[in-house]
Amino acid sequence: MLRRTGCRLPVEMLFPAAEYPTPELVAALAQMGVTCRMLPDVVVQSSRKTKHPDSNAELVVDPMSGFTMKIAAVILSSFQEVIFLDSDNVAIDDVDPLFDSRHYRETGALLWPDYWASSAAPDVREILGLKSLPEGTSESGQMVFDKMRVWDALVLAAYFNMNSGFYYEMFSNFMGKGDKESFSFAFAATQTPYYMIPHPVGSLGVMRHYCSPDQSFCWEEFTGNTMTQYSPDGHLMFLHTNLSPKWNLMVPGDFEAYTRRWQVLVPGPQRFSRVEADWDRDVEFEIWQSIADFRCADFFRRYIEEHKRAEATSGRGLRIGLQGFHPQNEGVNFRQAYRWGLRGSYLNFTPVNVGDGVQHFKNTRIKPIGAWYRRVVLRMLQRNTYFRLW
């Protein structure tokens, strides 16, 4: 999909050893200018326990797996300047101009926003020595770095991810736990400049129909399954499918049987097909075609056999979609998120009523329990230099 935009930048795909592709697939990717690399065992090994040099306290370092492999991929890439993309993130425009943007040239780093307001624990300011916390939240489906200029921040982000069991909880209290906040907090703690894209994240999804229990009235609401992110100058650039099931092999062999997940774009709302008409493209059909071509490629049979063996070894079964079967997720109901008490930029495209506001007020005025526990933990951490950054 990246090559369809006209982008000719060299690409590296980094894999843990257990997921490294077959030689036939490596060769096929090489023809598209993609180099496959294997992450070192030290990155994906199981949790290791060590002793702190100044005490007998046993310290557990979390494994670099899942979300935490992102920072490993960035640091271990052979490139000095990196555009990181999640595998479920589709660039619909050439990403090369991001390196030429004024804000990247000034700072050496571009980050993108998430939907949600910050829910970081107040204690983070004291732990990291910050006068204030980063505004809002960020998401790590796409990031741009000049590693030479922002190396200190990236190393600290790696430290946060190696101790994810603690820092993920401190950086986010509810929505979007994972690696994503580790980057903005690492930049803040090291006082490294970066540029946060000012255009709020949008959403792409479907209109779903709901009815009251007695079926006396029905309505429809938007539910989003994909984050829409914008370039520094404000045009739509990335479609990040952040909810499962993501792009996988479970698609029908005939596109007529395919259920589109990209139907409505917000803010708006507007039919996504009308947006695509301006590009003279059908992006979701292109994705389906790419998956269908992959399943019909010469290397596919061996690829599946290797993964079946790997999955059997791990105790998980590999599921291959059958003809006519296509999973569709429920998506995020942003109006319900508001009723739960969540805040964020998503309110720019989410209509709410008085009843929603009352429920939101109730859920945001409940006094959180456990504040005393955070203070106790903080005092304990202050006695252990392992968690101190100075």
Rosetta blueprint (number, residue, H / E / L):
1 M L
2 L L
3 R H
4 R H
5 T H
6 G L
7 C L
8 R L
9 L L
10 P L
11 V E
12 E E
13 M E
14 L E
15 F E
16 P L
17 A H
18 A H
19 E H
20 Y L
21 P L
22 T L
23 P H
24 E H
25 L H
26 V H
27 A H
28 A H
29 L H
30 A H
31 Q L
32 M L
33 G L
34 V E
35 T E
36 C E
37 R E
38 M E
39 L L
40 P L
41 D H
42 V H
43 V H
44 V H
45 Q L
46 S L
47 S L
48 R E
49 K E
50 T E
51 K E
52 H L
53 P L
54 D L
55 S L
56 N L
57 A L
58 E E
59 L E
60 V E
61 V E
62 D L
63 P L
64 M L
65 S L
66 G H
67 F H
68 T H
69 M H
70 K H
71 I H
72 A H
73 A H
74 V H
75 I H
76 L H
77 S L
78 S L
79 F L
80 Q L
81 E E
82 V E
83 I E
84 F E
85 L E
86 D L
87 S L
88 D L
89 N E
90 V E
91 A E
92 I L
93 D L
94 D L
95 V L
96 D H
97 P H
98 L H
99 F H
100 D H
101 S L
102 R H
103 H H
104 Y H
105 R H
106 E H
107 T H
108 G L
109 A E
110 L E
111 L E
112 W E
113 P E
114 D L
115 Y L
116 W E
117 A L
118 S L
119 S L
120 A L
121 A L
122 P L
123 D H
124 V H
125 R H
126 E H
127 I H
128 L H
129 G L
130 L L
131 K L
132 S L
133 L L
134 P L
135 E L
136 G L
137 T L
138 S E
139 E E
140 S E
141 G E
142 Q E
143 M E
144 V E
145 F E
146 D E
147 K L
148 M L
149 R L
150 V L
151 W H
152 D H
153 A H
154 L H
155 V H
156 L H
157 A H
158 A H
159 Y H
160 F H
161 N H
162 M H
163 N L
164 S H
165 G H
166 F H
167 Y H
168 Y H
169 E H
170 M H
171 F H
172 S L
173 N L
174 F L
175 M L
176 G L
177 K L
178 G L
179 D L
180 K H
181 E H
182 S H
183 F H
184 S H
185 F H
186 A H
187 F H
188 A H
189 A H
190 T L
191 Q L
192 T L
193 P L
194 Y L
195 Y E
196 M E
197 I L
198 P L
199 H L
200 P L
201 V L
202 G E
203 S E
204 L E
205 G E
206 V E
207 M E
208 R E
209 H E
210 Y E
211 C E
212 S L
213 P L
214 D L
215 Q L
216 S L
217 F L
218 C E
219 W E
220 E E
221 E E
222 F E
223 T E
224 G E
225 N E
226 T E
227 M E
228 T E
229 Q E
230 Y E
231 S L
232 P L
233 D L
234 G L
235 H L
236 L E
237 M E
238 F E
239 L E
240 H E
241 T L
242 N L
243 L L
244 S L
245 P L
246 K L
247 W L
248 N L
249 L L
250 M L
251 V L
252 P L
253 G L
254 D L
255 F H
256 E H
257 A H
258 Y L
259 T L
260 R L
261 R L
262 W L
263 Q L
264 V E
265 L E
266 V E
267 P L
268 G L
269 P L
270 Q E
271 R E
272 F H
273 S H
274 R H
275 V H
276 E H
277 A H
278 D H
279 W H
280 D L
281 R L
282 D L
283 V H
284 E H
285 F H
286 E H
287 I H
288 W H
289 Q H
290 S H
291 I H
292 A H
293 D H
294 F H
295 R H
296 C H
297 A L
298 D L
299 F L
300 F H
301 R H
302 R H
303 Y H
304 I H
305 E H
306 E H
307 H H
308 K H
309 R H
310 A H
311 E H
312 A H
313 T H
314 S H
315 G L
316 R L
317 G L
318 L L
319 R L
320 I L
321 G L
322 L L
323 Q L
324 G L
325 F L
326 H L
327 P L
328 Q L
329 N L
330 E L
331 G L
332 V E
333 N L
334 F H
335 R H
336 Q H
337 A H
338 Y H
339 R H
340 W H
341 G L
342 L L
343 R L
344 G E
345 S H
346 Y H
347 L H
348 N H
349 F L
350 T L
351 P L
352 V L
353 N L
354 V H
355 G H
356 D H
357 G H
358 V H
359 Q H
360 H H
361 F H
362 K H
363 N H
364 T H
365 R H
366 I L
367 K L
368 P L
369 I L
370 G L
371 A H
372 W H
373 Y H
374 R H
375 R H
376 V H
377 V H
378 L H
379 R H
380 M H
381 L H
382 Q H
383 R L
384 N L
385 T H
386 Y H
387 F H
388 R L
389 L L
390 W L
